[in-house]
Amino acid sequence: MAGERGSSGPEPGPAATPPRIAVTPPGLAAPGTADAAFVAVLAVAELPPGAMVRVTNGDLDVLLANVPGGLLATDDRCPHMAAPLSLGRLDGCIVDCPLHNGRFDLCSGETIQMPTTGGLDADGTPHMPWSPPGAEPKPEPPGRKAEARRLTRVRRLRHYPVRVVNGFIEVAFPHA
Ligand code: FES
């Protein structure tokens, strides 16, 4: 019968699968986020798999990424010297930093490759400066600059809580 529901017109498609949320590594929740309010920052459709983007709340720049483990948010500041990781390249869970060749695992929070400047890793172990293959070794800066490089600690990345509500990605930002 004409006009009967379901007798004409397109059938409704399957319900969209909600995006997964990446697991926060133990002990790596960003400080101040335990009871922080969620804020909608981006439509899910604007962050396809393999994409990352900076979102800003007040003076806090956060890197939103859609990695194989799901959606996650971390600081859009390199854990070495604060360069925007959103300007790097994302390969799976690994992002490289545009400044000193540091490579970081967004999923585990761990450093995969120390920066060319060397420095201290998250556990305080010292690492020497290095040069990428084929590149001329750069002379070490003198005095306090060398000391600053040597003592710069590359911390593990922290995660901000993420959820999806009505097709929008929401992030819990810490209290100011
Ligand atoms: S600022 Fe990112 S590796 Fe140095």
Boltz pocket constraint, residues with backbone or C-beta under 6 A from the ligand:
constraints:
  - pocket:
      binder: B
      contacts: [[A, 78], [A, 79], [A, 80], [A, 81], [A, 82], [A, 83], [A, 97], [A, 98], [A, 99], [A, 100], [A, 101], [A, 102], [A, 115], [A, 116]]
      max_distance: 6.0
